C-alpha cells in the first residue's frame, strides 16, 4: 500500500510539471508571435549641432614681421698683438677678460733693452753718416778750388805759348822755346782733366754719403718704432676678451695677447631664405633701411634693441643657403657680442588682408564660414604670411565674415553649428537692417534662381519680405552673389 501511494504521488507531480512546462512554452510562443507581429516604432531623428569658436574677418593693411635668429657681433674689434718680441715686464690691471680700457691706455710693457741697444747702434751709425756727408762737402769744395787753379794754369801756359810764338816770328825767340811752352800747356791741360775727374769723384762721394745718411735715418726711425712697440696701448675704448698674457711671460713678435671689442657698436647677423629675402626687397631692389628689433630673453625678462638693416653678405657661404643680412643696432647696454637673439624684421605692408588664427585655415587654404543659417560653408583663401600662432590671409570676399577659428575633422560644409566667441560666449548678432526695393528685389531673384532646397528658399524669402532683415543673412547672400 505504501509503495502504491508513493507511486501515485510521483505520477501526479510529474503530470503537474509537464502541464506547467506546456503552459510556459505556450506563453513564450505567444509573446514571440506578438513581438514579431508588432509594427516597428520610429523615433524622431535630431540633427547634431556643434559648438564652434568663431572669429570675424576684418580686412585691413598689415605690416608682416619676419622672425628669425641671429648672433650679435661687435662692429669694431681688434686683435691685440705684440709688435715686438721679448719678456713682459709690466701688465695693466685692466688686461683681464672683461676689463674696460680707454683709448691710449697702456696695456703692457715689454723689456726694451734689446730694442734700446739696437736704436743706439743705429744712432751711432747715423752720426757716422752725417760726418761722412760733411767730409764729402769739404772734399767737393777742395776739388772745385783745385779745378779753378788748374784752369788758371792753363790760361797762363796759353799766354806763354802765344808770346813764344810771337817772338819766334820776329826772329827774337827760338823754336825750342816755343816747343817748351807748348809742352807746358799740354801738361796744364792734363792737370785740368785730372782735377775734373777728382771733382766728379767728390760729387759722387756726396751722393753716396747722402744716400747712406738717408738709410741711417730710416734705420733710426725703424729702431725707434721698434722701441715704441715695446709698449702696447689701446687704440680705442672698449672691453678686453681672450686675454692670454701674464707678467714675466715671453712673447714673440705678432703674438696675439687679447681681443679688444667695442660693446657700444653692435651688429646682428641673421640668415633668411631666398624667398624671404625677395619679400624684403623694395622697389629699387634694395633691402637696406628696414627696421629691425632684437630681443634677448634674460631669464624671462626680454631685453630689446632696435636698428636697421645696413648691408647684405657679399656671397653665400659654402654649404649655406639663403642670404646673410647685417643690421646696425642702437645702443643696447645689456647686449654683448656673441649673444644669440631673436630678430624681427618689419616687411613692407600688405593691403586687403586679415590676421586670423592658424588653426582656422586648412592645409589646402580653405576656411569654414558660418552663414546666416548657422551652417558652415567652405571658402578658398590664400595664406600670405605666418605670424607665430596666426596667419595673414587674403581677405578678398571674406571681409566681415565669421569663420571657424579652430577646425576639427568633425566639421565640414553644410554642418549646423552654434557659434561661440573666442571667450566661449555667444556673439551678439548684428541688428536687422532695412532694405530698399532694388536691393530686396536683387536678393529675392538670386534666392529664387539658386540651387537651394525649396524649404530653405521659402524660409529665406519669408525673411526678405519682412520690413527689417537679419544683417548676417544679407551679407551672406551678397557675398555669394559676388557683390
LINZI-V346900 format. One record per helix or strand of 2 or more residues. SS is the DSSP state (2 for helix, 1 for strand). FROM is the first residue (numbers start at 1). TO is the last residue. If there is no record, write none. Layout:
ss = <SS & SS>
from = <FROM & FROM>
to = <TO & TO>
This chain:
ss = <2 & 1 & 1 & 1 & 1 & 1 & 1 & 2 & 2 & 1 & 1 & 1 & 1 & 1 & 2 & 1 & 1 & 1 & 1 & 2 & 1 & 1 & 1 & 1 & 1 & 1 & 1 & 2 & 2 & 1 & 2>
from = <2 & 50 & 60 & 77 & 86 & 100 & 106 & 113 & 175 & 231 & 238 & 250 & 255 & 266 & 274 & 291 & 301 & 323 & 340 & 358 & 366 & 375 & 383 & 390 & 402 & 416 & 433 & 437 & 454 & 468 & 471>
to = <37 & 56 & 74 & 82 & 91 & 101 & 110 & 169 & 228 & 233 & 241 & 251 & 261 & 272 & 280 & 298 & 312 & 329 & 357 & 360 & 370 & 380 & 387 & 394 & 404 & 420 & 434 & 449 & 464 & 469 & 481>
